[in-house]
Amino acid sequence: MGLVSAKEMLEKARKEGYGIGQFNINNLEWTKAILTAAEEAKSPVILGVSEGASRYMTGYDTVVGMVKGMMKNLDITVPVSIHLDHGSFEGAKECIEAGFGSVMFDGSHYPIDENVQKTKEIIKYAKEKGISVEAEVGSIGGEEDGVVGEGEVADPKECKRIADLGVTMLAAGIGNIHGKYPKNWKGLRLDVLKEIQDITGQMPLVLHGGTGIPTEMVQEAITLGVSKINVNTELQLVFAEETRKYIEAKKDLEGKGYDPRKLLLPGYKAIIAKVKEKMEIFGSVNKA
């Protein structure tokens, strides 16, 4: 099928009541594993790429070239979109030029008026090329230097202002955070999510920080308009766990077990299994 915008797949998911996973990629193994899982599950998929991960992989052009090459050589038939995750204003523009099918401009740290202004500019620039745009209201929390922030709870009225600009999808802070959730996490503010759904209509909503949220809560969020769920940390954790087991078992010392193609294989297989598990939870299996 080739690379596509995220717009049509998300609108279909919103209409039919399931979610699509955005699984962040960090290197070749991540990308191959996620594409393989999506094809096996016959699920549409969004490949999330942060600006930092893009730099690690040497740039946006490399990311696009790698994904296109893999899709051709792996004979991927399901819809795939490359999406910039938490992009800056300039980063979003660069990804549009590089051939991404979707970008997120994260203006949540700006005052709402500036967020609106910058989001409008990105929408105009992306629309000319048929690229979908995600915006954010209410910063998503996370952990930094051991301090966990709970994350902001978005103002539904501000969500309405951003939604009315013509974005494809909207990320709203509802108590969700990036990384591991603390034991005393109070859960998603589903009441606020319901308000946001009511005021924004049929716009696909985005749930960041998908790692660690109870399955039942994720599935309830999908019934309240969430059509895209972001997963990154969970893949990193299972990859690290299986790689650690391989080395602790000293398999890297057996024959050519040090070959990176062997050393990274258990982690690669763990990513495939976890992605397929998430696709089942989100309800996107056989929706391609």
N, C-alpha and C positions, 0 to 999 in steps of 0.2 A: 504493500500500500504506500510506503514511503512516509516521510515526516509530514505531520499535519498540525494545524492550529488546535489548541485545546478546546476551542469554542464549541464545536459541534458535539464532541464526545461528552463534554460537561453538561450541555443543555439536554442531551439525551438522558444522561444519568439523573439529572434533576427531575425530568419529566417522569421517568420510570421508577424513581425511588431507590437508587443504589449509589454507592460512592466509587470514585476512581482513586487509586493510590498514586501519590507522587512519591517516588522512591529516589532519594538523592544518590547520584553517582560520584565516585571519588577517583576511579581509575578504570583500567580495562576490565579487570575481573568483575568489578561492581556492575559495569555496563552490560557485559556479556551475561551475567547471572540474571539481571532484571529482565533483559530482553528475552532470554530463554524461558524464564518463568511465565512471562506474559504470553508468549506463544503457546506454551504448554497448557495454560489456563484459558486460552482464547479470550483474554481480557485486554481492553484498551489500557494504556499505561502512560504516565507522565514521568519523564526523567528530569528530576530536579538537579540544578547545578548552582551552587553558590559562587560568588565572585572569587572567594578564596580557593575553592576546589578547581575552578577554571584556571586560575593562575598556576596551581599545582600541576595541572595537565597541560601547561604552556600556553593556554589561551582559548578563546571562544572558537576560533577556526578549527583548532585541533579537536575540540569536543564535537563539533558538527561533523567533521570529516570522519572521526572514529565511529560515531553513531550511524552515519550513512553507510559506511563500509561494512559494519557488522550486520546491519539490517539486510543488506544485499547478500552477504555471504552466509548468513544464518537463515535466509529465506523467511524473514519475519513478515507475517501477513496482517497482524493486528495493528490498529491505529496507535501511533507513537508520537508524542510531542516532547520536544526539548524545552524546558522551562527555566528561566532565570529565577532563582530563589532569593528573596530579600535583596533585590537589586537597588543600586543607587541610580540616580537620574542618568548619569553618563554611562553607567554599566548597562542599563536597559537599552539605551540607544545603540551601544556597541553590539549588543546581542542581536538586536533587530537587523543590523547590517550583516552580521555573521551568518544569519540563516536560522536562528532560533524560531520555533513556531509559537512561542508564548513567553511573556516576560512579566515579572512582578516588579513594580516600582513600589518600594516600601517608604512611604512618606509619613509613617505613623509618628515619627519622632519630631516632625515639624508641627507648628501650630496648624489648626485645621484649614485656615484660609490658604496657607502656603502649600499644604498637602493637596488641596483642591486645584490650585494653580498648576503645580508641577504635574499632577496626574493628568490634567487636561492636555498638557503638552505631549506627554508620552502617548496618550490615546490617539491624538491626531497623527503623530509620527508612525505609530503602529498600524493604524487603520489603513493607511496608504498601501501597506504591504500585506494586509490580511492576517495580521498577527494578534493573538488574544492578549489581554492585559488583566493582571491581577493587582488590586490595590489593597491597602491595609488601614484599618482604623483601630486604635487601641493597641499599644505595643505588646507583643507576646513576651512573656517572662522567660527566665532562664537562670542558669547558674554561672556565676563569675567569681573567681577567687574564693570559692566555698560558700558564697552568699547566694541564696536562692530567692529570686523575686517571683512573686505570685503572678505577675502579669496584670496589665490593665484590663478593666471591663469597659468595652466600647460603649459609647453613647449611640443608641439607635438612630437618633436624629442626625448625627454626624455620618453614620453609615448611609443614611438616605441621601445625604448631600453627595457623597462619593459615588454611590450607585447610580444616581441620576446623571452622572457625567458620561455614562456609556461604557463603563468597565465591563469586562466579560464575567469576572468573578470577584468576590469580595471576601477578604480575610478580616475577621473581627475578633478582637481579644475577648475571651469569655472565661478567663481564669486559667487558660492553657499556657504551658511553658515548653521551652525547648530543653532537650536533655532528659535526665532522669527526674522523675517526680519524687518529692520528699514524702516521707511517711505521713506527715500531717497535712498533705494536700487536701483541700476541701472539695475538689471535684469541679466539673464544668458548671458554669452558670447557664443551665439550659433554659431558665426563665428569660434571661436576656437574649439568648439565641432565638427564642420564640418571638420576642418583640422585634428583633432584627428581621426575621423571616416575614413577619406580618407587614413591616413597613417597606421592605425591598421587593416584595412580590416573588416572582419566579427566578430571580437571579441566583445562580449557583453560589453557595457559600463555601468557604475553605476553612478547614480545621488544621491549624499548625500544631506541632508538638504531639503527633499521634502516638509516640512511644509511651507506653505505660498507662494510657487511658483505658479503663475497663471496657471490655467488649460491648457490654450492654449499653454503656454510656455513648460509645461511638455509634452504635446502631440507632440509638434514640436520636442522636444528633443528625444522622442521615434523614430520619423522618421529619426533621425540622429544617431541611433545606441544605444541609452540608452535602456537597457533591464531590469534593476533593479533600483527601486526607493525606497529610504529609508525614512520611516515615523516613527517618535517617538514623537516629541513635540506635534503634533496635537492630538494624542491620550491622552497624559497627560492633555492637556487643556480641552478636552471634559469630561474626567473622573472627573477632579477637579470641573468643572462647575456644573455637575449634582449632584455630592456629596454635593457641597455647597448648591444647591437648596433644597436638601432633609433635610439638617440640619437647614437651615434658615426657612424652613416651619415647623420646630419642629416635623417632623415625627419620629425622633429618640426618642421622648418622648411619643409617642403613643404606648400603649401596649408593645410589645417587639421589637419596631422599632430600638432599640439600637443593636440588633443582627447584627453582621457584615455581615451576609448573606443577610440581608435586607438593611442595610445601604449602602453597596457597590453595590447593584443591579442596581440602576440607572446609575452609572458610567460604569458598566459592559455592560449594554445595549447600552450605548452611543458609546463604543468602537466598538461593533459589527456593529452598523449603520455606523460609520465613515470608518471602514475597507472596508465594502461593497461598500460605496460611492467611495473610492479610487480605488478599483478593477474595477469599472465601468469606471472610468477616464482612468486607465492604459490599459484597454482593455483585461484584463485577465479572465473575467467572462466566464464560460463554456469552458475554455481552459485546464482543468484538464484531 
